[in-house]
Amino acid sequence: MIIRISKIVLVAAVAFYLTLVAFNNVTDYDANYGLVQHVLSMDTTFPDRHGTWRAIQSNEANTVAYWIIIGWEIVTAVLTWWGAANLFRRIKAGAAAFNRGKNLAVAALTLSLLQWFVGFISVGGEWFLMWESKLWNGEDPAFRMFACIGIVLIYLAMPESDA
């Protein structure tokens, strides 16, 4: 039972974190909008780079990109809370039922991993060369979250048994 409780609590902890991230981005909009704006405009990358043709200088595009990020955070937070609730409802069920109850949490954690890995590390880090910026580099926090959420996903995916 303690293993199931720990899995549920860790999924809920991710949901809590994602909720705080989304809440902060909505209530303190400008705090992370600057990151999106500087990353997309590539204005703090190394000078004379050939890749800066990819820069996006449009405030409207920056706003759309930021709202996509916030929307993704909200969706993953809601799905992760829902996944934790599904697991909680099955806490005393047999192993097969508990394992089936993991599907939504696995999907939600995977969606969150995709945001951090594809959105921030791949698109932000490599396409927009965020790694070159000393001021506006979100790769370390993105990797930290990818690793934390990935560990929870791996642990959650470990199958339960009735033994």
LUMKE-518071 format. One record per atom (N, C-alpha, C, O, CB): residue in one letter; atom name; x, z, y. Coordinates in steps of 0.001 Angstrom, whole numbers, plus 500000, padded with zeros to 6 digits. Glycine has a CB too. Example, Ala and Ser with C-alpha at 12.3 -4.5 7.8 and 13.67 -1.06 7.14 Angstrom:
  code  site       X       Z       Y
     A     N  513190  507800  494310
     A    CA  512300  507800  495500
     A     C  513200  507800  496700
     A     O  514236  508465  496681
     A    CB  511308  509046  495527
     S     N  512850  507080  497750
     S    CA  513670  507140  498940
     S     C  512900  507870  500030
     S     O  513409  508039  501138
     S    CB  514084  505725  499402
***
This chain:
  code  site       X       Z       Y
     M     N  500833  500000  498796
     M    CA  500000  500000  500000
     M     C  500874  500000  501263
     M     O  500512  499373  502259
     M    CB  499054  501226  500001
     I     N  502006  500688  501232
     I    CA  502855  500772  502420
     I     C  503402  499396  502807
     I     O  503584  499111  503991
     I    CB  504013  501749  502178
     I     N  503662  498550  501820
     I    CA  504155  497200  502109
     I     C  503071  496412  502852
     I     O  503359  495736  503840
     I    CB  504570  496464  500792
     R     N  501855  496497  502386
     R    CA  500756  495796  503058
     R     C  500566  496321  504478
     R     O  500388  495543  505415
     R    CB  499448  495949  502258
     I     N  500604  497626  504631
     I    CA  500457  498209  505967
     I     C  501576  497722  506877
     I     O  501331  497380  508034
     I    CB  500455  499752  505896
     S     N  502796  497688  506366
     S    CA  503918  497256  507207
     S     C  503768  495796  507607
     S     O  504102  495428  508733
     S    CB  505252  497466  506478
     K     N  503272  494959  506701
     K    CA  503066  493544  507035
     K     C  501987  493401  508117
     K     O  502145  492635  509068
     K    CB  502668  492738  505767
     I     N  500911  494134  507959
     I    CA  499818  494076  508939
     I     C  500303  494560  510301
     I     O  500025  493928  511320
     I    CB  498612  494927  508467
     V     N  501017  495662  510323
     V    CA  501497  496228  511582
     V     C  502486  495279  512255
     V     O  502460  495137  513478
     V    CB  502154  497601  511341
     L     N  503348  494633  511493
     L    CA  504299  493699  512087
     L     C  503608  492457  512641
     L     O  503983  491958  513702
     L    CB  505341  493295  511060
     V     N  502605  491958  511931
     V    CA  501835  490820  512467
     V     C  501131  491254  513748
     V     O  501120  490508  514727
     V    CB  500794  490293  511417
     A     N  500548  492437  513756
     A    CA  499895  492951  514966
     A     C  500909  493158  516097
     A     O  500582  492954  517266
     A    CB  499168  494277  514659
     A     N  502121  493557  515758
     A    CA  503158  493727  516785
     A     C  503505  492387  517433
     A     O  503713  492320  518644
     A    CB  504427  494364  516175
     V     N  503567  491335  516643
     V    CA  503799  490002  517213
     V     C  502623  489615  518101
     V     O  502815  489085  519196
     V    CB  504006  488943  516091
     A     N  501411  489877  517633
     A    CA  500221  489571  518440
     A     C  500254  490327  519765
     A     O  499916  489775  520812
     A    CB  498935  489923  517663
     F     N  500657  491575  519714
     F    CA  500767  492392  520925
     F     C  501795  491786  521878
     F     O  501533  491656  523074
     F    CB  501156  493847  520570
     Y     N  502936  491425  521363
     Y    CA  503976  490809  522190
     Y     C  503473  489519  522834
     Y     O  503629  489320  524039
     Y    CB  505230  490523  521348
     L     N  502867  488643  522029
     L    CA  502368  487373  522563
     L     C  501286  487603  523608
     L     O  501186  486852  524578
     L    CB  501825  486495  521434
     T     N  500481  488632  523414
     T    CA  499458  488988  524396
     T     C  500100  489397  525720
     T     O  499659  488977  526789
     T    CB  498569  490126  523862
     L     N  501141  490217  525640
     L    CA  501851  490637  526857
     L     C  502513  489459  527559
     L     O  502485  489373  528787
     L    CB  502902  491692  526518
     V     N  503103  488560  526796
     V    CA  503745  487387  527386
     V     C  502712  486555  528138
     V     O  502928  486180  529291
     V    CB  504440  486535  526297
     A     N  501594  486269  527485
     A    CA  500545  485477  528131
     A     C  499986  486207  529350
     A     O  499790  485603  530404
     A    CB  499414  485167  527135
     F     N  499732  487498  529205
     F    CA  499209  488297  530315
     F     C  500163  488252  531509
     F     O  499736  488032  532643
     F    CB  498981  489755  529870
     N     N  501442  488461  531252
     N    CA  502427  488430  532340
     N     C  502497  487066  532999
     N     O  502617  486976  534221
     N    CB  503801  488815  531820
     N     N  502424  486003  532210
     N    CA  502492  484664  532786
     N     C  501262  484324  533626
     N     O  501353  483543  534573
     N    CB  502654  483641  531685
     V     N  500127  484901  533287
     V    CA  498913  484661  534072
     V     C  498884  485550  535309
     V     O  498561  485083  536401
     V    CB  497659  484906  533216
     T     N  499219  486828  535146
     T    CA  499095  487767  536264
     T     C  500289  487757  537212
     T     O  500162  488167  538366
     T    CB  498905  489151  535733
     D     N  501441  487297  536744
     D    CA  502629  487167  537591
     D     C  503145  485733  537429
     D     O  504268  485491  536985
     D    CB  503745  488236  537206
     Y     N  502283  484813  537803
     Y    CA  502469  483379  537558
     Y     C  503844  482878  537991
     Y     O  504494  482132  537258
     Y    CB  501398  482592  538280
     D     N  504282  483282  539169
     D    CA  505527  482734  539717
     D     C  506774  483206  538987
     D     O  507823  482570  539086
     D    CB  505642  483095  541162
     A     N  506679  484306  538259
     A    CA  507863  484861  537598
     A     C  508515  483843  536658
     A     O  509731  483655  536695
     A    CB  507487  486123  536817
     N     N  507718  483195  535825
     N    CA  508282  482231  534877
     N     C  508039  480781  535272
     N     O  508613  479868  534679
     N    CB  507710  482471  533511
     Y     N  507194  480567  536268
     Y    CA  507011  479201  536758
     Y     C  508339  478656  537266
     Y     O  508635  477474  537089
     Y    CB  505941  479154  537877
     G     N  509132  479504  537890
     G    CA  510450  479081  538378
     G     C  511324  478554  537264
     G     O  512034  477565  537445
     G    CB  511151  480230  539068
     L     N  511280  479205  536106
     L    CA  512049  478726  534957
     L     C  511609  477322  534581
     L     O  512438  476427  534416
     L    CB  511890  479676  533756
     V     N  510308  477134  534445
     V    CA  509781  475816  534066
     V     C  510188  474774  535108
     V     O  510649  473689  534756
     V    CB  508231  475861  533921
     Q     N  510021  475097  536357
     Q    CA  510339  474167  537446
     Q     C  511824  473782  537438
     Q     O  512157  472602  537550
     Q    CB  509965  474790  538802
     H     N  512701  474756  537307
     H    CA  514136  474456  537340
     H     C  514599  473745  536072
     H     O  515456  472864  536133
     H    CB  514935  475739  537531
     V     N  514048  474116  534943
     V    CA  514434  473439  533702
     V     C  514003  471980  533746
     V     O  514794  471087  533441
     V    CB  513814  474144  532475
     L     N  512744  471734  534127
     L    CA  512252  470361  534153
     L     C  512943  469511  535221
     L     O  513164  468319  535012
     L    CB  510758  470357  534387
     S     N  513279  470106  536345
     S    CA  513944  469336  537407
     S     C  515442  469173  537143
     S     O  516097  468347  537779
     S    CB  513732  470018  538762
     M     N  515982  469951  536213
     M    CA  517395  469882  535824
     M     C  518322  470068  537020
     M     O  519411  469496  537071
     M    CB  517690  468547  535148
     D     N  517878  470874  537978
     D    CA  518652  471032  539207
     D     C  519799  472034  539103
     D     O  520580  472186  540043
     D    CB  517743  471449  540309
     T     N  519903  472718  537962
     T    CA  521019  473658  537796
     T     C  521884  473309  536590
     T     O  522633  474150  536094
     T    CB  520492  475080  537653
     T     N  521779  472056  536117
     T    CA  522658  471606  535037
     T     C  524001  471190  535630
     T     O  524172  471159  536849
     T    CB  522013  470425  534242
     F     N  524938  470877  534764
     F    CA  526256  470461  535232
     F     C  526106  469242  536140
     F     O  525272  468376  535876
     F    CB  527198  470145  534036
     P     N  526902  469166  537203
     P    CA  526803  468017  538116
     P     C  527282  466727  537432
     P     O  528080  466757  536495
     P    CB  527632  468277  539399
     D     N  526771  465608  537930
     D    CA  527172  464274  537457
     D     C  526898  464050  535972
     D     O  527678  463386  535288
     D    CB  528642  464060  537726
     R     N  525809  464592  535479
     R    CA  525424  464385  534080
     R     C  524636  463094  533960
     R     O  523835  462762  534835
     R    CB  524595  465580  533545
     H     N  524863  462370  532879
     H    CA  524132  461123  532646
     H     C  522711  461378  532159
     H     O  521862  460489  532232
     H    CB  524873  460262  531637
     G     N  522445  462578  531665
     G    CA  521124  462888  531128
     G     C  520097  463293  532156
     G     O  518940  463530  531808
     G    CB  521241  463957  530141
     T     N  520486  463380  533412
     T    CA  519530  463865  534414
     T     C  518438  462855  534751
     T     O  517535  463167  535527
     T    CB  520261  464237  535674
     W     N  518501  461658  534187
     W    CA  517397  460712  534362
     W     C  516111  461272  533757
     W     O  515017  460812  534085
     W    CB  517741  459352  533721
     R     N  516241  462259  532879
     R    CA  515075  462872  532229
     R     C  514354  463866  533136
     R     O  513250  464305  532813
     R    CB  515503  463573  530950
     A     N  514954  464222  534249
     A    CA  514396  465253  535128
     A     C  512993  464892  535593
     A     O  512678  463728  535842
     A    CB  515302  465468  536336
     I     N  512175  465906  535701
     I    CA  510809  465760  536214
     I     C  510748  466508  537533
     I     O  510927  467725  537570
     I    CB  509731  466304  535193
     Q     N  510497  465792  538605
     Q    CA  510499  466379  539945
     Q     C  509084  466637  540487
     Q     O  508919  466984  541657
     Q    CB  511249  465469  540897
     S     N  508096  466471  539656
     S    CA  506704  466586  540092
     S     C  506179  468010  539942
     S     O  506212  468579  538851
     S    CB  505825  465625  539300
     N     N  505693  468586  541047
     N    CA  505082  469919  540980
     N     C  503852  469919  540085
     N     O  503577  470907  539405
     N    CB  504706  470407  542381
     E     N  503115  468820  540083
     E    CA  501925  468724  539241
     E     C  502320  468746  537768
     E     O  501689  469432  536963
     E    CB  501128  467442  539567
     A     N  503359  467999  537416
     A    CA  503832  467987  536027
     A     C  504359  469359  535619
     A     O  504144  469800  534490
     A    CB  504931  466924  535841
     N     N  505045  470031  536536
     N    CA  505534  471379  536250
     N     C  504374  472334  535987
     N     O  504419  473149  535066
     N    CB  506392  471897  537414
     T     N  503338  472219  536810
     T    CA  502160  473072  536642
     T     C  501475  472802  535314
     T     O  501095  473738  534611
     T    CB  501174  472859  537792
     V     N  501313  471531  534962
     V    CA  500696  471173  533676
     V     C  501535  471719  532520
     V     O  500998  472294  531573
     V    CB  500541  469630  533549
     A     N  502848  471538  532603
     A    CA  503729  472039  531543
     A     C  503605  473553  531401
     A     O  503540  474075  530288
     A    CB  505190  471655  531831
     Y     N  503571  474248  532525
     Y    CA  503473  475708  532485
     Y     C  502139  476151  531894
     Y     O  502097  477098  531108
     Y    CB  503646  476295  533892
     W     N  501047  475477  532262
     W    CA  499748  475844  531697
     W     C  499651  475510  530214
     W     O  498938  476186  529473
     W    CB  498635  475142  532452
     I     N  500358  474481  529778
     I    CA  500425  474199  528332
     I     C  501129  475356  527629
     I     O  500682  475812  526576
     I    CB  501172  472849  528052
     I     N  502221  475825  528208
     I    CA  502951  476962  527636
     I     C  502047  478196  527584
     I     O  501954  478861  526552
     I    CB  504231  477263  528463
     I     N  501388  478496  528695
     I    CA  500509  479675  528748
     I     C  499358  479521  527756
     I     O  499027  480467  527041
     I    CB  499956  479885  530183
     G     N  498755  478352  527710
     G    CA  497665  478106  526761
     G     C  498115  478305  525326
     G     O  497408  478905  524517
     G    CB  497118  476699  526936
     W     N  499307  477790  525018
     W    CA  499866  477949  523674
     W     C  500060  479431  523362
     W     O  499765  479880  522255
     W    CB  501211  477188  523546
     E     N  500557  480186  524340
     E    CA  500747  481624  524142
     E     C  499419  482333  523889
     E     O  499330  483199  523020
     E    CB  501443  482238  525357
     I     N  498403  481968  524640
     I    CA  497084  482591  524467
     I     C  496520  482265  523091
     I     O  496031  483150  522390
     I    CB  496108  482120  525568
     V     N  496589  481004  522711
     V    CA  496068  480590  521396
     V     C  496799  481313  520276
     V     O  496166  481832  519356
     V    CB  496201  479064  521211
     T     N  498126  481353  520342
     T    CA  498871  482016  519264
     T     C  498606  483526  519257
     T     O  498560  484137  518189
     T    CB  500383  481746  519414
     A     N  498433  484124  520424
     A    CA  498116  485559  520466
     A     C  496770  485821  519794
     A     O  496657  486715  518956
     A    CB  498096  486075  521931
     V     N  495757  485047  520157
     V    CA  494426  485231  519568
     V     C  494466  485011  518061
     V     O  493911  485804  517300
     V    CB  493411  484272  520216
     L     N  495120  483935  517631
     L    CA  495187  483643  516193
     L     C  495973  484712  515430
     L     O  495642  485034  514289
     L    CB  495825  482271  515964
     T     N  497004  485253  516060
     T    CA  497796  486283  515392
     T     C  496998  487579  515269
     T     O  497047  488243  514234
     T    CB  499107  486534  516155
     W     N  496258  487941  516333
     W    CA  495375  489115  516222
     W     C  494334  488895  515116
     W     O  494061  489795  514322
     W    CB  494667  489399  517581
     W     N  493769  487710  515079
     W    CA  492760  487378  514069
     W     C  493381  487443  512674
     W     O  492765  487943  511734
     W    CB  492159  485968  514332
     G     N  494600  486935  512551
     G    CA  495305  486989  511267
     G     C  495567  488422  510832
     G     O  495414  488748  509655
     G    CB  496623  486228  511353
     A     N  495963  489284  511769
     A    CA  496180  490698  511443
     A     C  494869  491350  510999
     A     O  494854  492149  510063
     A    CB  496770  491453  512661
     A     N  493773  491008  511673
     A    CA  492465  491556  511296
     A     C  492066  491093  509897
     A     O  491538  491879  509111
     A    CB  491390  491140  512320
     N     N  492313  489826  509584
     N    CA  492029  489324  508228
     N     C  492796  490114  507181
     N     O  492251  490477  506139
     N    CB  492385  487831  508117
     L     N  494051  490375  507462
     L    CA  494863  491145  506523
     L     C  494335  492572  506394
     L     O  494256  493115  505292
     L    CB  496333  491162  506971
     F     N  493977  493172  507521
     F    CA  493463  494537  507494
     F     C  492185  494633  506661
     F     O  491992  495592  505914
     F    CB  493201  495031  508918
     R     N  491317  493633  506797
     R    CA  490070  493628  506018
     R     C  490338  493538  504516
     R     O  489508  493958  503710
     R    CB  489182  492461  506453
     R     N  491480  492999  504147
     R    CA  491811  492836  502729
     R     C  492838  493868  502241
     R     O  493412  493701  501165
     R    CB  492342  491431  502483
     I     N  493067  494894  502995
     I    CA  494138  495831  502667
     I     C  493990  496441  501271
     I     O  494986  496707  500599
     I    CB  494183  496934  503697
     K     N  492761  496661  500842
     K    CA  492536  497266  499518
     K     C  492122  496247  498466
     K     O  491795  496624  497340
     K    CB  491476  498343  499615
     A     N  492129  494984  498806
     A    CA  491743  493923  497868
     A     C  492863  493693  496855
     A     O  493972  494207  496998
     A    CB  491420  492604  498628
     G     N  492547  492925  495854
     G    CA  493564  492552  494879
     G     C  494627  491670  495524
     G     O  494458  491176  496638
     G    CB  492925  491831  493684
     A     N  495708  491488  494808
     A    CA  496842  490729  495342
     A     C  496445  489303  495703
     A     O  496845  488798  496751
     A    CB  497985  490708  494334
     A     N  495671  488655  494854
     A    CA  495286  487260  495126
     A     C  494475  487171  496418
     A     O  494697  486272  497229
     A    CB  494469  486676  493943
     A     N  493549  488087  496611
     A    CA  492721  488075  497828
     A     C  493570  488389  499057
     A     O  493398  487760  500101
     A    CB  491561  489093  497709
     F     N  494477  489346  498948
     F    CA  495342  489670  500081
     F     C  496234  488477  500416
     F     O  496421  488151  501588
     F    CB  496200  490919  499775
     N     N  496783  487828  499395
     N    CA  497636  486653  499625
     N     C  496861  485532  500314
     N     O  497393  484873  501207
     N    CB  498219  486147  498297
     R     N  495606  485308  499908
     R    CA  494778  484292  500576
     R     C  494503  484685  502023
     R     O  494380  483819  502890
     R    CB  493446  484095  499822
     G     N  494408  485961  502282
     G    CA  494153  486459  503630
     G     C  495315  486257  504587
     G     O  495163  486450  505793
     G    CB  493817  487906  503571
     K     N  496457  485876  504076
     K    CA  497643  485655  504906
     K     C  497616  484319  505642
     K     O  498374  484130  506594
     K    CB  498882  485731  504053
     N     N  496768  483400  505224
     N    CA  496819  482024  505734
     N     C  496768  481926  507256
     N     O  497580  481218  507852
     N    CB  495686  481236  505156
     L     N  495845  482612  507881
     L    CA  495718  482518  509332
     L     C  496928  483129  510035
     L     O  497426  482575  511015
     L    CB  494436  483209  509797
     A     N  497396  484259  509538
     A    CA  498582  484885  510142
     A     C  499799  483983  509981
     A     O  500600  483855  510907
     A    CB  498855  486267  509504
     V     N  499945  483363  508823
     V    CA  501067  482435  508602
     V     C  500963  481263  509569
     V     O  501962  480863  510167
     V    CB  501088  481923  507132
     A     N  499769  480711  509728
     A    CA  499582  479586  510659
     A     C  499884  480012  512091
     A     O  500540  479274  512826
     A    CB  498142  479037  510565
     A     N  499417  481185  512496
     A    CA  499642  481660  513864
     A     C  501123  481906  514128
     A     O  501641  481509  515172
     A    CB  498846  482943  514121
     L     N  501802  482551  513197
     L    CA  503233  482795  513362
     L     C  504006  481480  513406
     L     O  504964  481343  514167
     L    CB  503760  483681  512225
     T     N  503591  480523  512595
     T    CA  504244  479208  512595
     T     C  504045  478510  513929
     T     O  504985  477917  514459
     T    CB  503699  478331  511455
     L     N  502840  478568  514481
     L    CA  502590  477977  515804
     L     C  503460  478619  516870
     L     O  503967  477937  517760
     L    CB  501115  478120  516186
     S     N  503631  479918  516780
     S    CA  504488  480596  517742
     S     C  505943  480172  517569
     S     O  506644  479930  518551
     S    CB  504357  482114  517596
     L     N  506392  480084  516327
     L    CA  507760  479624  516067
     L     C  507979  478226  516634
     L     O  509035  477938  517198
     L    CB  508054  479634  514558
     L     N  506987  477367  516484
     L    CA  507109  476011  517020
     L     C  507256  476014  518530
     L     O  508016  475220  519084
     L    CB  505903  475177  516625
     Q     N  506534  476902  519200
     Q    CA  506668  476972  520656
     Q     C  508091  477349  521050
     Q     O  508698  476711  521910
     Q    CB  505671  477985  521241
     W     N  508617  478393  520411
     W    CA  509959  478845  520778
     W     C  511028  477827  520380
     W     O  511960  477573  521143
     W    CB  510257  480193  520124
     F     N  510893  477243  519187
     F    CA  511941  476342  518704
     F     C  511822  474945  519307
     F     O  512795  474414  519841
     F    CB  511891  476250  517187
     V     N  510648  474356  519225
     V    CA  510471  472991  519749
     V     C  510381  473008  521269
     V     O  511087  472262  521948
     V    CB  509206  472336  519151
     G     N  509508  473862  521801
     G    CA  509284  473867  523240
     G     C  510477  474333  524051
     G     O  510891  473669  525002
     G    CB  508123  474724  523555
     F     N  511028  475473  523674
     F    CA  512090  476056  524493
     F     C  513488  475635  524046
     F     O  514286  475175  524863
     F    CB  511986  477559  524466
     I     N  513790  475788  522765
     I    CA  515150  475494  522307
     I     C  515410  473995  522269
     I     O  516446  473540  522754
     I    CB  515388  476098  520924
     S     N  514482  473213  521698
     S    CA  514710  471769  521564
     S     C  514437  471011  522864
     S     O  515331  470360  523406
     S    CB  513834  471208  520456
     V     N  513201  471097  523360
     V    CA  512845  470334  524557
     V     C  513548  470903  525789
     V     O  514232  470177  526509
     V    CB  511319  470338  524766
     G     N  513376  472200  526026
     G    CA  514023  472804  527195
     G     C  515537  472811  527073
     G     O  516246  472394  527988
     G    CB  513524  474221  527394
     G     N  516018  473283  525947
     G    CA  517455  473453  525771
     G     C  518240  472168  525664
     G     O  519286  472018  526294
     G    CB  517704  474252  524576
     E     N  517736  471235  524865
     E    CA  518497  470002  524626
     E     C  518026  468831  525477
     E     O  518846  468156  526099
     E    CB  518410  469624  523173
     W     N  516719  468575  525516
     W    CA  516254  467424  526286
     W     C  516497  467616  527782
     W     O  516983  466713  528463
     W    CB  514768  467181  526026
     F     N  516152  468805  528283
     F    CA  516339  469088  529710
     F     C  517636  469859  529987
     F     O  517835  470350  531099
     F    CB  515149  469878  530240
     L     N  518500  469966  529006
     L    CA  519843  470549  529138
     L     C  519837  471956  529738
     L     O  520728  472320  530505
     L    CB  520705  469649  529992
     M     N  518829  472732  529380
     M    CA  518718  474083  529896
     M     C  519967  474908  529564
     M     O  520330  475807  530322
     M    CB  517471  474759  529333
     W     N  520612  474617  528462
     W    CA  521787  475385  528045
     W     C  522910  475320  529075
     W     O  523789  476182  529085
     W    CB  522292  474878  526703
     E     N  522892  474312  529938
     E    CA  523937  474169  530948
     E     C  523728  475074  532159
     E     O  524654  475277  532945
     E    CB  524009  472737  531400
     S     N  522543  475611  532315
     S    CA  522233  476397  533509
     S     C  522644  477851  533337
     S     O  522318  478488  532335
     S    CB  520745  476311  533829
     K     N  523356  478363  534318
     K    CA  523709  479784  534302
     K     C  522561  480640  534826
     K     O  522467  481819  534485
     K    CB  524972  480031  535135
     L     N  521698  480071  535642
     L    CA  520608  480824  536252
     L     C  519287  480706  535499
     L     O  518535  481677  535419
     L    CB  520415  480368  537662
     W     N  518995  479534  534948
     W    CA  517682  479255  534375
     W     C  517796  478830  532918
     W     O  517309  477768  532530
     W    CB  516970  478174  535182
     N     N  518441  479665  532120
     N    CA  518629  479355  530709
     N     C  517803  480335  529883
     N     O  518119  481522  529808
     N    CB  520137  479419  530311
     G     N  516753  479829  529273
     G    CA  515880  480667  528454
     G     C  516138  480534  526967
     G     O  515326  480980  526156
     G    CB  514455  480335  528735
     E     N  517266  479923  526590
     E    CA  517524  479719  525163
     E     C  517748  481026  524397
     E     O  517244  481176  523284
     E    CB  518728  478825  524990
     D     N  518487  481965  524970
     D    CA  518725  483225  524255
     D     C  517432  483995  524004
     D     O  517200  484433  522877
     D    CB  519695  484099  525041
     P     N  516578  484174  525018
     P    CA  515305  484847  524729
     P     C  514446  484056  523736
     P     O  513773  484646  522890
     P    CB  514524  485065  526025
     A     N  514467  482726  523838
     A    CA  513681  481911  522907
     A     C  514202  482078  521481
     A     O  513418  482208  520541
     A    CB  513721  480423  523320
     F     N  515515  482074  521325
     F    CA  516089  482264  519992
     F     C  515772  483660  519462
     F     O  515458  483825  518283
     F    CB  517610  482041  520023
     R     N  515855  484644  520320
     R    CA  515542  486019  519913
     R     C  514108  486100  519386
     R     O  513855  486718  518352
     R    CB  515736  487000  521100
     M     N  513176  485475  520099
     M    CA  511784  485517  519656
     M     C  511577  484680  518399
     M     O  510810  485062  517516
     M    CB  510859  485027  520767
     F     N  512267  483528  518317
     F    CA  512183  482716  517105
     F     C  512657  483524  515901
     F     O  512029  483496  514843
     F    CB  513020  481424  517253
     A     N  513763  484240  516063
     A    CA  514305  485034  514961
     A     C  513376  486192  514596
     A     O  513104  486411  513416
     A    CB  515690  485571  515328
     C     N  512892  486927  515578
     C    CA  512010  488065  515300
     C     C  510727  487617  514599
     C     O  510331  488188  513583
     C    CB  511666  488802  516602
     I     N  510095  486607  515143
     I    CA  508840  486127  514560
     I     C  509108  485491  513199
     I     O  508307  485633  512276
     I    CB  508146  485111  515505
     G     N  510229  484795  513078
     G    CA  510591  484189  511789
     G     C  510789  485227  510704
     G     O  510386  485013  509561
     G    CB  511852  483365  511933
     I     N  511405  486348  511045
     I    CA  511594  487423  510068
     I     C  510245  487980  509627
     I     O  510037  488237  508441
     I    CB  512472  488550  510659
     V     N  509332  488168  510571
     V    CA  507987  488650  510222
     V     C  507295  487642  509316
     V     O  506653  488028  508340
     V    CB  507138  488899  511497
     L     N  507417  486360  509624
     L    CA  506792  485326  508789
     L     C  507366  485341  507370
     L     O  506611  485286  506398
     L    CB  506989  483933  509422
     I     N  508675  485415  507245
     I    CA  509284  485450  505908
     I     C  508809  486667  505137
     I     O  508454  486553  503963
     I    CB  510819  485456  506007
     Y     N  508795  487820  505771
     Y    CA  508343  489043  505119
     Y     C  506872  488943  504706
     Y     O  506498  489312  503593
     Y    CB  508548  490241  506047
     L     N  506048  488436  505628
     L    CA  504624  488280  505331
     L     C  504403  487330  504158
     L     O  503529  487563  503323
     L    CB  503878  487770  506564
     A     N  505188  486267  504095
     A    CA  504999  485250  503056
     A     C  505407  485735  501678
     A     O  505037  485119  500678
     A    CB  505782  484011  503399
     M     N  506156  486817  501601
     M    CA  506513  487347  500280
     M     C  505222  487730  499552
     M     O  504415  488493  500082
     M    CB  507485  488587  500402
     P     N  505025  487206  498345
     P    CA  503748  487415  497666
     P     C  503534  488873  497234
     P     O  504467  489598  496890
     P    CB  503664  486508  496455
     E     N  502269  489252  497271
     E    CA  501866  490573  496790
     E     C  501625  490495  495282
     E     O  501368  489423  494732
     E    CB  500585  491080  497536
     S     N  501713  491619  494647
     S    CA  501358  491688  493234
     S     C  500469  492910  493025
     S     O  500483  493844  493826
     S    CB  502635  491755  492327
     D     N  499707  492892  491953
     D    CA  498828  494020  491637
     D     C  499580  495140  490934
     D     O  499028  496217  490707
     D    CB  497666  493557  490769
     A     N  500823  494894  490595
     A    CA  501596  495899  489845
     A     C  501986  497065  490725
     A     O  502638  497999  490258
     A    CB  502848  495272  489241
***
